[in-house]
Amino acid sequence: MAALAAILFATATVGLAQQSEADQGPPAGMGMMGGGMMGMMGGGCPMMGMSGRSGDASTFAEGRIAFIKAELAITDAQKDVWDAYATALRKNLESMQQMRATMMGATRPTNPVERLDLHISTMESRLQALKEVKPALAALYATLSKEQKRSAESLLTGMGCMM
């Protein structure tokens, strides 16, 4: 549970840690938390809006989806569950991009209570998005062979980051 909370917290801080090129310095109260947490987690995930340009994230997502499909050696019999999973990943990306846009357009919280409210709202949004990916992942995973499952266990590791 602690690991999940840390991952969700890090996910929540990504949008806050984003800065426009003209913006100097972290948002009030953020310090190095956004970059520091992402660095500890292996960071640099364009799926989470790190690139700042939605086209980059979409291009990355499509490449990553194709890569995972090839690495898992998805068969014709698995095509339907694969397509559902890929659709869920795309929807997850869209959710993250919308959340990022909302956060970037919002007035930055100026006090700890407002910052905590924003963190809670962000985590709830991410949790809901992950809950929407889970059924598609579970259906796909159930159809995989033992070999495919071994590959999946190393490929499908990032919580919402192109699981």
VEXDREN-2710 file (C-alpha; in Angstrom, 1 decimal):
% VEXDREN-2710
k/r/px/py/pz
1/MET/0.0/0.0/0.0
2/ALA/2.9/2.4/0.8
3/ALA/4.4/1.8/-2.6
4/LEU/1.1/2.4/-4.3
5/ALA/0.6/5.6/-2.3
6/ALA/4.1/6.8/-3.3
7/ILE/3.5/6.0/-6.9
8/LEU/0.1/7.8/-6.9
9/PHE/1.7/10.8/-5.1
10/ALA/4.5/11.0/-7.6
11/THR/1.9/10.8/-10.4
12/ALA/0.0/13.6/-8.8
13/THR/3.0/15.8/-8.6
14/VAL/4.0/15.5/-12.2
15/GLY/1.4/18.0/-13.5
16/LEU/2.3/20.4/-10.7
17/ALA/6.0/20.1/-11.5
18/GLN/5.5/21.0/-15.1
19/GLN/6.6/24.5/-16.0
20/SER/6.3/26.6/-19.1
21/GLU/9.6/27.7/-20.7
22/ALA/9.0/31.2/-19.4
23/ASP/8.2/30.1/-15.9
24/GLN/11.2/30.1/-13.6
25/GLY/11.3/28.0/-10.4
26/PRO/9.0/25.4/-9.0
27/PRO/5.4/26.0/-8.0
28/ALA/5.0/27.2/-4.5
29/GLY/5.7/24.5/-2.0
30/MET/6.8/21.9/-4.6
31/GLY/10.6/22.3/-4.4
32/MET/12.3/19.4/-6.0
33/MET/9.5/16.9/-5.1
34/GLY/8.2/16.5/-8.7
35/GLY/11.5/15.9/-10.4
36/GLY/13.0/14.2/-7.4
37/MET/10.2/11.6/-7.0
38/MET/10.2/11.0/-10.8
39/GLY/13.9/10.6/-10.8
40/MET/13.7/8.0/-8.1
41/MET/11.1/6.1/-10.0
42/GLY/13.1/6.1/-13.3
43/GLY/11.2/9.2/-14.5
44/GLY/11.1/10.7/-17.9
45/CYS/7.8/9.2/-18.8
46/PRO/6.3/11.1/-21.8
47/MET/3.0/9.4/-21.1
48/MET/2.6/11.4/-17.9
49/GLY/3.1/14.7/-19.8
50/MET/6.8/15.1/-19.1
51/SER/7.5/16.3/-22.6
52/GLY/5.1/19.2/-22.5
53/ARG/3.9/18.6/-26.0
54/SER/0.9/16.3/-26.5
55/GLY/2.1/15.2/-29.9
56/ASP/5.2/13.8/-28.4
57/ALA/3.3/11.8/-25.8
58/SER/0.9/10.4/-28.5
59/THR/3.7/9.4/-30.8
60/PHE/5.5/7.8/-27.9
61/ALA/2.3/6.0/-26.8
62/GLU/1.7/4.6/-30.3
63/GLY/5.3/3.4/-30.5
64/ARG/5.2/1.9/-27.1
65/ILE/1.9/0.1/-27.8
66/ALA/3.3/-1.4/-31.0
67/PHE/6.5/-2.4/-29.2
68/ILE/4.6/-4.2/-26.4
69/LYS/2.4/-6.0/-28.9
70/ALA/5.4/-7.2/-30.8
71/GLU/7.3/-8.2/-27.6
72/LEU/4.3/-10.1/-26.3
73/ALA/3.9/-11.8/-29.7
74/ILE/0.1/-11.2/-29.6
75/THR/-1.7/-13.8/-31.7
76/ASP/-4.7/-13.5/-33.9
77/ALA/-6.8/-15.2/-31.2
78/GLN/-5.7/-12.5/-28.7
79/LYS/-6.4/-9.6/-31.1
80/ASP/-9.7/-8.5/-29.5
81/VAL/-8.4/-8.4/-26.0
82/TRP/-5.2/-6.7/-27.2
83/ASP/-7.2/-4.0/-29.0
84/ALA/-9.3/-3.4/-25.9
85/TYR/-6.1/-3.0/-23.8
86/ALA/-4.6/-0.7/-26.4
87/THR/-7.7/1.4/-26.4
88/ALA/-7.7/1.6/-22.6
89/LEU/-4.0/2.8/-22.7
90/ARG/-4.9/5.5/-25.2
91/LYS/-7.8/6.6/-23.0
92/ASN/-5.5/6.7/-20.0
93/LEU/-3.1/8.9/-22.0
94/GLU/-6.0/11.2/-22.9
95/SER/-7.0/11.4/-19.2
96/MET/-3.5/12.3/-18.2
97/GLN/-3.2/15.0/-20.9
98/GLN/-6.6/16.5/-19.9
99/MET/-5.5/16.5/-16.2
100/ARG/-2.2/18.1/-17.1
101/ALA/-4.0/20.8/-19.2
102/THR/-6.4/21.5/-16.4
103/MET/-3.6/21.8/-13.8
104/MET/-1.5/24.0/-16.1
105/GLY/-4.4/26.3/-16.7
106/ALA/-5.4/26.5/-13.0
107/THR/-4.2/29.1/-10.6
108/ARG/-1.4/27.6/-8.5
109/PRO/-2.3/26.8/-5.0
110/THR/-0.8/29.3/-2.6
111/ASN/-1.3/27.6/0.7
112/PRO/-0.8/24.1/2.1
113/VAL/-4.6/23.3/2.3
114/GLU/-5.1/24.3/-1.4
115/ARG/-2.0/22.2/-2.4
116/LEU/-3.3/19.2/-0.5
117/ASP/-6.7/19.6/-2.1
118/LEU/-5.1/19.6/-5.5
119/HIS/-3.0/16.5/-4.7
120/ILE/-6.1/14.7/-3.5
121/SER/-8.1/15.7/-6.6
122/THR/-5.2/14.6/-8.9
123/MET/-4.7/11.3/-7.1
124/GLU/-8.5/10.6/-7.3
125/SER/-8.4/11.3/-11.1
126/ARG/-5.4/9.0/-11.6
127/LEU/-6.9/6.3/-9.5
128/GLN/-10.1/6.4/-11.6
129/ALA/-8.0/6.2/-14.8
130/LEU/-6.0/3.2/-13.5
131/LYS/-9.3/1.5/-12.5
132/GLU/-10.5/1.9/-16.0
133/VAL/-7.3/0.2/-17.4
134/LYS/-7.4/-2.7/-15.0
135/PRO/-10.2/-4.8/-16.6
136/ALA/-8.6/-4.6/-20.1
137/LEU/-5.2/-5.5/-18.6
138/ALA/-6.8/-8.4/-16.6
139/ALA/-8.6/-9.7/-19.7
140/LEU/-5.4/-9.5/-21.8
141/TYR/-3.2/-11.1/-19.1
142/ALA/-5.7/-14.0/-18.7
143/THR/-5.3/-14.9/-22.4
144/LEU/-1.5/-14.9/-22.4
145/SER/0.6/-18.0/-22.6
146/LYS/3.2/-18.7/-19.9
147/GLU/5.9/-17.3/-22.1
148/GLN/3.9/-14.2/-22.9
149/LYS/3.2/-13.7/-19.2
150/ARG/6.9/-13.8/-18.4
151/SER/7.4/-11.1/-21.0
152/ALA/4.4/-9.1/-19.7
153/GLU/5.8/-9.2/-16.2
154/SER/8.8/-7.2/-17.3
155/LEU/7.1/-5.0/-19.9
156/LEU/3.9/-4.0/-18.1
157/THR/5.4/-2.5/-15.0
158/GLY/4.7/1.2/-14.9
159/MET/1.5/2.3/-13.2
160/GLY/-0.3/4.2/-15.9
161/CYS/3.0/4.8/-17.7
162/MET/2.3/2.6/-20.7
163/MET/1.6/-0.3/-18.3
END
